[in-house]
Amino acid sequence: MPNPTATLADLPPYLFAELDKKIAAARAKGVDIISLGVGDPDLPTPQPIVDEMAKAIQDQATHQYPAYQGSVSFRKAAVDWMQERFNVAVDPNDETMALIGAKEGIAHLILAYIQPGDVVLCPSPAYPVYRNYTIIMGGTPVTVPMKAADNFLPDLNAINADDAKKAKILFLNYPNNPTGAIVTDEFMQEAVDFCRKYDIVLCHDNAYSEMTFDGYKAPSFLQVPGAKDVCIEMFSFSKMFNMTGWRLGFAVGNAKAIKALGSIKNNTDSGAFTAIQTAGELGLAQYKELTKDLNRIYGARRTLFVDGLKQLGWPIEAGPATFYLWAPVPTGMTSEDFATLLLEKCGIVVPPGNGYGPEGEGFFRVALTQPEARLTEALQRIKDNGITFDMASNGAACATA
Ligand SMILES: *Cc1c(COP(=O)(O)O)cnc(C)c1O
């Protein structure tokens, strides 16, 4: 057997593949694992969407190759939703593309734009695909640090001008995975100006646009005047409607970027299953009611877990978006130390922050993808094991890490 490409060997191990191994080992020892690891909703897809799919699949026309750019009715639904939700106008033919999930769109955009020598500006900490797919294509990922002190909005002025000139894509993601951070109007404008100045595709990953609380409404980068000159925005049904397994999303924005993405998809995946698109259309048409129900549940879990961590000394406040909490590890520990401690002492799985890039060191992420009873159980286990934010100063459990 020949070896796969050298760049594949360069890839860091996928974070959750590593976690899965540790979970399997603990389960084999009989540990009752509470996983707050992967950002995969534990709740089912809303029933009206499931019913719509069941109907659509009976239509034989859905059994044939889909239109690779998405069905006419799906693209219209996406366009109408962009208009109603963000007051953003996009053209259904040139500026809209159905995706087999946002991950597919992100990876294929990199495939469309990146050759060896090209730079991709990748925030850190971040969703790992931006960086990893850049490496797969032989491109150079350049880290754009996101710091807690700056509310996780990167300093674009700090990007080296040579890197900016070689850059083809800047990835951004707000509401943010893993930090839960949100964007400001000023920063969106700054990012658009920066990408116009250096002729860079601004890819905004808006996977969490609808997972928000306390009345917060997340924006679209396409609301910024002139954004369409540089910006392509990815939306996902995965987190919006608990549809991770269905694989559906869409891209909207700059026509040249959409066309490039389409050329790759046309030659690679032939588009999303039409019946799934039909179900997605219903989701978009009823998004207000459907997301309200889901966000009520995630919002209550967020309050419960943040309060629990606070009682154990954690300096943490409930943010307005995503089902993630991003919390500092106790003083004197690394992210890996703390994740290992939680797994070994408490049977709790959390991804260590450094799995999202070196700038994630010193943090851990909690995905609120367990029912309240299990979250309460997790907090109790943490408490029972004497784990607190300032446990180092108490000389407690940290020696075992
Ligand atoms: C979950 C996630 C995605 C992937 O979405 P799919 O539509 O399931 O591919 C993309 N970006 C971020 C930031 C995510 O957290």
The ligand as a Tripos MOL2 file, in Angstrom:
@<TRIPOS>MOLECULE
LIG
   15    15     1     0     0
SMALL
NO_CHARGES

@<TRIPOS>ATOM
      1 C1        -20.9950   22.3830   14.3780 C.3       1 LIG1
      2 C2        -20.2000   23.4080   13.6540 C.ar      1 LIG1
      3 C3        -20.1130   23.3980   12.2580 C.ar      1 LIG1
      4 C4        -20.5870   22.2150   11.4420 C.3       1 LIG1
      5 O1        -21.8400   22.3210   11.0330 O.3       1 LIG1
      6 P1        -22.4550   21.2300   10.0650 P.3       1 LIG1
      7 O2        -23.5080   21.9730    9.3680 O.co2     1 LIG1
      8 O3        -22.9580   20.1250   10.9460 O.co2     1 LIG1
      9 O4        -21.3840   20.7490    9.1520 O.co2     1 LIG1
     10 C5        -19.4630   24.4210   11.6230 C.ar      1 LIG1
     11 N1        -18.9020   25.4080   12.3140 N.ar      1 LIG1
     12 C6        -18.9400   25.4530   13.6520 C.ar      1 LIG1
     13 C7        -18.2950   26.5680   14.3580 C.3       1 LIG1
     14 C8        -19.5770   24.4380   14.3610 C.ar      1 LIG1
     15 O5        -19.5610   24.4560   15.6910 O.3       1 LIG1
@<TRIPOS>BOND
     1     1     2 1
     2     2     3 ar
     3     2    14 ar
     4     3     4 1
     5     3    10 ar
     6     4     5 1
     7     5     6 1
     8     6     7 2
     9     6     8 1
    10     6     9 1
    11    10    11 ar
    12    11    12 ar
    13    12    13 1
    14    12    14 ar
    15    14    15 1
@<TRIPOS>SUBSTRUCTURE
     1 LIG1         1 GROUP 0 **** ****
